[in-house]
Amino acid sequence: MRINPISDPVLRKRLVIANSADPTKTALFLIGLVILLVVIVLHFFPQLLVPLFSSDPNSSEDRKTTANSTISSEAEAANPPLLPTVPADTQPDRSNSSNQEIAPLSSTDKKTSADILPTENISSPNPDIPQNDKKLTTPQIEQLLNRAKEQIAKTRLTTPRGDNAFETYRTLQRLSPKHADELFTLIITWYFEQAQTYLAQKRITTPNRNNAYHIYQKLQEIAPQHSATQTLLENIVEEFKRSWKEKLPNTGVLSGQQITELHTLSQNLVDLAPKHPLTRQLLTDLLERLLRQGEQQLISQKYTTPEGDNALETYQHILKIAPDHAKAQAGLETIRQKYYQLALGQEKRGKYTTSLIMIERGLQISPSDLELQELKQRVEQQLSVREQE
């Protein structure tokens, strides 16, 4: 039977079809059902939500481990082992075998010193971290200490290479800083006491190597900031000062040998302590003493004679010590002028031979001086004319 469509607009809007559901009500019903299920799960099974909100990466690993254990248990139940299980009390103790592999060497298994020396790749321990007593008393450390003491007894402190106490100290420093410091103190003490012995014997810079200055150089290499190094420097400087006073008399003319010794002494002090106040003071005292000596020799007309006591030698010594010394250069110019005047005076008196002697002494000071060369040529001509007559 065919139902004709309703043409009346009023009746069409009021038509209700039986068993048709409202979509909005259906959606609300489903949402409420889901919420109810979630509440039931949270109430009866709260542990299921812990893995979902946990940030610990191990939790996922735990879930995997649990799952694997479950699978393994199911597999073992399905496939029983072919061999009987070994009881727990008969299984080997792996922890004990591991301890035996790293146990310390017994007295019969000790290695040689070459075997126990650490390599360069071993890093130095942090001195702020306390070391345990067992580490500080290992056979290796005791052997290194004994080896170092033997090297000190044989005076092998920094040489030869590969067999000296300082290298042993550096090796020990990586194993036990406390014992290394004790060894370092022994090395410094030996050097300091040996230097004091040399100073008592007045062996400051000689003989070669066996002197206090050489010991100071060694300490400067291995411990420049150590108090013993600084104390030794002051002791050496004081000994320099004492020796200086002995070689520098208060009065009298300084001989060439005395000047050379004093100059050498001052040079050694310059090399030893260039910034020390006494270094400049001693050198200044020597130069002032030589200047006064040269001035006195000029007054006494000891220009180039006698040997060992003349102004020329004195000013030459000053220029060896200080090549640009202005007063010494002026002193040599004074000597040259004195000889030029003397030669000129002898020429006027007709004493040509004596004049030539004065000219030669002046040229000894200044070989390229034009005045002396012209005077020499003129005097030689006059002397030649006289001989011809």
C-alpha positions as CSV (number, residue, x, y, z in Angstrom):
1,M,0.0,0.0,0.0
2,R,1.4,3.4,-0.9
3,I,1.3,6.3,1.6
4,N,0.9,9.6,0.1
5,P,3.2,12.3,1.3
6,I,1.7,14.9,3.6
7,S,1.2,18.1,1.9
8,D,-0.1,20.1,4.9
9,P,2.9,22.0,6.4
10,V,1.4,22.0,9.8
11,L,0.8,18.3,10.0
12,R,4.3,17.7,8.4
13,K,6.1,19.4,11.3
14,R,4.2,17.6,14.0
15,L,4.7,14.2,12.5
16,V,6.7,11.8,14.9
17,I,8.2,8.6,13.6
18,A,8.1,5.8,16.1
19,N,11.3,4.2,17.4
20,S,13.6,7.0,16.1
21,A,16.4,8.1,18.6
22,D,17.7,11.6,19.1
23,P,21.5,11.8,18.1
24,T,22.4,14.3,20.8
25,K,21.0,12.1,23.6
26,T,22.8,9.1,22.2
27,A,26.2,10.9,22.3
28,L,25.6,12.1,25.9
29,F,24.7,8.6,26.9
30,L,27.9,7.1,25.5
31,I,30.1,9.8,27.1
32,G,28.5,9.1,30.5
33,L,29.0,5.4,30.1
34,V,32.7,5.9,29.3
35,I,33.2,8.1,32.4
36,L,31.5,5.5,34.5
37,L,33.8,2.8,33.3
38,V,36.9,4.9,34.0
39,V,35.7,5.6,37.5
40,I,35.2,1.9,38.2
41,V,38.7,1.1,36.8
42,L,40.3,3.8,39.0
43,H,38.5,2.5,42.0
44,F,39.3,-1.2,41.7
45,F,42.5,-1.1,39.7
46,P,44.5,2.1,40.6
47,Q,47.9,0.5,40.0
48,L,47.3,0.4,36.2
49,L,47.7,4.2,36.0
50,V,51.2,4.4,37.7
51,P,53.2,3.4,34.6
52,L,51.2,5.8,32.5
53,F,52.2,8.9,34.6
54,S,55.7,7.8,35.8
55,S,58.8,9.5,34.3
56,D,61.2,6.9,35.5
57,P,62.7,5.2,32.4
58,N,63.3,2.1,34.5
59,S,59.6,1.5,34.8
60,S,59.3,0.5,31.2
61,E,62.3,-1.7,31.7
62,D,60.6,-3.3,34.7
63,R,57.5,-3.9,32.6
64,K,59.6,-5.5,29.9
65,T,61.4,-7.6,32.5
66,T,58.1,-8.7,34.1
67,A,56.7,-9.6,30.7
68,N,59.8,-11.5,29.8
69,S,59.7,-13.4,33.1
70,T,56.1,-14.3,32.4
71,I,56.9,-15.5,28.9
72,S,59.9,-17.5,30.2
73,S,57.8,-19.1,33.0
74,E,55.2,-20.1,30.4
75,A,57.8,-21.4,28.1
76,E,59.5,-23.5,30.9
77,A,56.1,-24.9,31.8
78,A,55.5,-25.9,28.3
79,N,59.0,-27.2,27.7
80,P,60.6,-28.7,30.8
81,P,64.4,-28.7,30.9
82,L,66.2,-31.8,29.5
83,L,68.9,-31.7,32.3
84,P,68.2,-31.8,36.0
85,T,68.7,-28.5,37.8
86,V,71.9,-28.2,39.9
87,P,71.1,-27.4,43.6
88,A,72.0,-24.0,44.8
89,D,74.5,-25.3,47.3
90,T,76.5,-27.1,44.7
91,Q,76.9,-24.2,42.2
92,P,80.3,-22.5,42.0
93,D,80.7,-19.3,44.0
94,R,81.4,-16.8,41.2
95,S,81.9,-13.9,43.6
96,N,84.8,-15.7,45.3
97,S,86.5,-16.5,41.9
98,S,86.2,-12.8,41.0
99,N,87.9,-11.8,44.2
100,Q,90.7,-14.2,43.6
101,E,91.5,-12.6,40.3
102,I,92.1,-9.1,41.8
103,A,93.6,-10.2,45.1
104,P,97.0,-8.6,46.0
105,L,100.1,-10.4,45.0
106,S,101.5,-12.7,47.6
107,S,105.1,-12.5,48.8
108,T,106.2,-15.1,46.3
109,D,104.5,-13.4,43.4
110,K,106.0,-9.9,43.8
111,K,107.1,-8.2,40.6
112,T,110.3,-6.3,40.0
113,S,110.4,-2.5,40.3
114,A,110.2,-2.2,36.5
115,D,106.9,-4.1,36.5
116,I,105.3,-2.0,39.2
117,L,106.2,1.4,37.9
118,P,103.0,3.2,36.7
119,T,102.8,4.3,33.1
120,E,102.5,7.9,32.0
121,N,98.8,7.4,31.4
122,I,98.0,7.0,35.1
123,S,96.3,10.2,36.3
124,S,97.3,11.9,39.5
125,P,94.9,11.4,42.3
126,N,93.0,14.4,43.7
127,P,94.9,15.5,46.9
128,D,91.6,16.6,48.4
129,I,90.2,13.0,48.4
130,P,91.5,11.1,51.4
131,Q,93.4,7.9,50.5
132,N,92.8,4.7,52.4
133,D,95.4,3.2,54.6
134,K,95.8,0.1,52.4
135,K,96.7,2.1,49.4
136,L,99.4,4.1,51.3
137,T,101.2,0.9,52.5
138,T,101.2,-1.2,49.3
139,P,104.4,-3.1,48.5
140,Q,104.8,-1.0,45.4
141,I,105.0,2.3,47.4
142,E,107.4,0.8,49.9
143,Q,109.6,-0.4,47.1
144,L,109.6,3.0,45.5
145,L,110.5,4.7,48.8
146,N,113.5,2.3,49.3
147,R,114.6,2.8,45.8
148,A,114.6,6.6,46.2
149,K,116.5,6.4,49.4
150,E,119.2,4.4,47.7
151,Q,119.4,6.9,44.9
152,I,119.8,9.8,47.3
153,A,122.6,7.9,49.1
154,K,124.3,7.5,45.8
155,T,123.8,11.2,45.0
156,R,121.5,10.4,42.1
157,L,119.1,13.2,42.8
158,T,118.2,14.4,39.3
159,T,120.7,12.4,37.1
160,P,121.2,10.0,35.4
161,R,118.0,9.9,33.4
162,G,115.8,7.0,34.3
163,D,117.5,6.3,37.6
164,N,117.3,9.3,40.0
165,A,115.4,10.2,43.1
166,F,113.4,13.1,41.5
167,E,111.9,10.8,38.8
168,T,111.1,8.3,41.5
169,Y,109.3,11.1,43.4
170,R,107.3,12.0,40.3
171,T,106.2,8.3,39.9
172,L,105.3,8.1,43.6
173,Q,103.3,11.3,43.4
174,R,100.8,9.5,41.2
175,L,100.3,6.7,43.8
176,S,100.6,8.4,47.1
177,P,101.0,12.2,47.4
178,K,101.6,12.0,51.1
179,H,104.7,9.7,50.7
180,A,105.8,11.7,47.7
181,D,105.9,14.9,49.7
182,E,108.0,13.2,52.3
183,L,110.4,12.0,49.6
184,F,110.5,15.5,48.1
185,T,111.5,16.9,51.5
186,L,114.4,14.5,51.7
187,I,115.6,15.6,48.2
188,I,115.4,19.3,49.1
189,T,117.1,18.8,52.5
190,W,120.0,17.0,50.9
191,Y,120.6,19.8,48.3
192,F,120.3,22.5,51.0
193,E,122.7,20.9,53.4
194,Q,125.2,20.2,50.6
195,A,125.0,23.9,49.5
196,Q,125.6,25.0,53.1
197,T,128.7,22.8,53.2
198,Y,130.0,24.4,50.0
199,L,129.4,27.9,51.4
200,A,131.3,27.1,54.6
201,Q,134.2,26.1,52.3
202,K,133.8,29.3,50.3
203,R,133.0,27.3,47.2
204,I,130.5,29.8,45.8
205,T,130.9,29.4,42.1
206,T,134.0,27.2,41.9
207,P,135.1,24.5,41.3
208,N,132.9,23.5,38.4
209,R,129.6,21.8,39.5
210,N,130.8,21.2,43.1
211,N,129.7,24.6,44.4
212,A,126.8,26.3,46.1
213,Y,125.7,28.2,43.0
214,H,125.4,24.9,41.0
215,I,123.2,23.5,43.9
216,Y,121.0,26.6,43.7
217,Q,120.5,26.1,40.0
218,K,119.3,22.5,40.7
219,L,116.9,23.7,43.3
220,Q,115.7,26.4,40.9
221,E,114.8,23.7,38.4
222,I,112.9,21.3,40.6
223,A,111.5,23.7,43.3
224,P,111.7,27.4,42.3
225,Q,109.1,28.5,44.9
226,H,110.3,26.4,47.8
227,S,111.4,28.2,50.9
228,A,114.7,26.3,51.0
229,T,115.5,27.7,47.5
230,Q,114.8,31.2,48.5
231,T,116.8,30.8,51.7
232,L,119.8,29.4,49.9
233,L,119.7,32.3,47.5
234,E,119.9,34.8,50.3
235,N,122.8,32.8,51.9
236,I,124.7,32.8,48.7
237,V,124.2,36.5,48.2
238,E,125.5,37.2,51.7
239,E,128.5,35.0,51.0
240,F,129.1,37.0,47.8
241,K,129.0,40.2,49.9
242,R,131.5,38.8,52.4
243,S,133.9,37.6,49.7
244,W,133.5,41.0,47.9
245,K,134.7,42.9,51.0
246,E,137.7,40.6,51.3
247,K,138.8,41.2,47.7
248,L,138.1,45.0,47.7
249,P,140.6,46.8,50.0
250,N,139.6,50.1,51.5
251,T,142.7,51.9,50.2
252,G,145.4,51.4,47.6
253,V,145.4,50.8,43.9
254,L,143.4,47.8,42.6
255,S,145.6,45.6,40.4
256,G,144.4,44.1,37.2
257,Q,144.0,40.7,38.8
258,Q,141.9,42.2,41.7
259,I,139.7,44.0,39.2
260,T,139.2,40.9,37.1
261,E,138.3,38.8,40.2
262,L,135.9,41.5,41.4
263,H,134.3,41.8,37.9
264,T,133.9,38.0,37.7
265,L,132.3,37.9,41.1
266,S,129.9,40.7,40.2
267,Q,129.0,38.9,36.9
268,N,128.3,35.7,38.8
269,L,126.0,37.6,41.1
270,V,124.2,39.1,38.1
271,D,123.6,35.6,36.7
272,L,122.5,34.3,40.1
273,A,120.2,37.2,41.2
274,P,119.9,39.9,38.5
275,K,117.1,41.7,40.4
276,H,118.6,41.5,43.8
277,P,119.4,44.9,45.3
278,L,123.0,43.9,46.2
279,T,123.8,43.0,42.6
280,R,123.5,46.6,41.4
281,Q,125.1,47.9,44.6
282,L,128.3,45.8,44.3
283,L,128.8,46.7,40.6
284,T,128.2,50.4,41.3
285,D,130.7,50.3,44.2
286,L,133.4,48.8,41.9
287,L,132.9,51.3,39.1
288,E,133.0,54.3,41.5
289,R,136.2,52.9,43.1
290,L,137.8,52.6,39.7
291,L,136.8,56.1,38.7
292,R,138.4,57.6,41.7
293,Q,141.5,55.6,41.0
294,G,141.7,56.8,37.4
295,E,141.2,60.4,38.4
296,Q,144.1,60.1,40.9
297,Q,146.3,58.6,38.3
298,L,145.6,61.5,35.9
299,I,146.5,63.9,38.6
300,S,149.8,62.0,39.2
301,Q,150.4,62.0,35.4
302,K,150.3,58.2,35.3
303,Y,148.7,58.2,31.9
304,T,150.0,54.9,30.5
305,T,152.8,54.0,32.9
306,P,153.8,52.4,35.1
307,E,152.3,49.0,34.2
308,G,149.6,48.0,36.6
309,D,149.1,51.5,37.9
310,N,148.1,53.9,35.2
311,A,144.9,55.7,34.1
312,L,144.7,54.0,30.7
313,E,144.5,50.5,32.2
314,T,142.0,51.7,34.9
315,Y,139.6,53.2,32.3
316,Q,140.0,50.2,30.0
317,H,138.9,47.9,32.9
318,I,135.9,50.2,33.5
319,L,134.9,49.9,29.8
320,K,135.1,46.1,30.0
321,I,132.6,46.1,32.8
322,A,130.4,48.9,31.3
323,P,131.2,49.5,27.6
324,D,129.2,52.7,27.4
325,H,130.5,54.3,30.6
326,A,130.6,58.0,29.7
327,K,133.1,59.0,32.4
328,A,135.6,56.3,31.4
329,Q,135.3,57.3,27.7
330,A,135.9,61.0,28.8
331,G,138.9,59.8,30.8
332,L,140.5,58.2,27.7
333,E,139.9,61.4,25.7
334,T,141.7,63.3,28.5
335,I,144.7,61.0,28.2
336,R,144.7,61.5,24.4
337,Q,144.7,65.3,24.7
338,K,147.4,65.2,27.4
339,Y,149.7,63.2,25.0
340,Y,148.9,65.5,22.1
341,Q,149.8,68.6,24.2
342,L,153.0,66.9,25.4
343,A,154.0,65.9,21.8
344,L,153.3,69.4,20.5
345,G,155.4,70.9,23.3
346,Q,158.3,68.6,22.6
347,E,158.1,69.5,18.9
348,K,158.4,73.2,19.6
349,R,161.5,72.5,21.8
350,G,163.0,70.5,18.9
351,K,162.8,67.3,20.8
352,Y,161.4,65.3,17.9
353,T,162.2,61.9,19.2
354,T,160.4,62.5,22.5
355,S,157.6,64.1,20.6
356,L,157.2,60.9,18.6
357,I,157.0,58.8,21.8
358,M,154.2,61.0,23.1
359,I,152.4,60.7,19.8
360,E,152.6,56.9,19.8
361,R,151.2,56.7,23.2
362,G,148.3,58.9,22.2
363,L,147.7,56.7,19.1
364,Q,147.6,53.7,21.4
365,I,144.4,55.2,22.9
366,S,142.9,56.5,19.6
367,P,144.7,55.0,16.5
368,S,142.5,56.9,14.0
369,D,142.9,60.3,15.6
370,L,143.6,62.9,12.8
371,E,145.4,65.5,15.0
372,L,148.0,62.9,16.2
373,Q,148.5,61.5,12.7
374,E,149.1,64.9,11.2
375,L,151.5,65.8,14.1
376,K,153.3,62.6,13.7
377,Q,153.8,63.2,9.9
378,R,155.1,66.7,10.5
379,V,157.5,65.7,13.3
380,E,158.9,62.8,11.2
381,Q,159.6,65.2,8.3
382,Q,161.4,67.6,10.7
383,L,163.4,64.8,12.2
384,S,164.4,63.6,8.7
385,V,165.6,67.0,7.7
386,R,167.7,67.3,10.8
387,E,169.3,63.9,10.2
388,Q,170.2,64.9,6.6
389,E,171.9,68.0,7.8
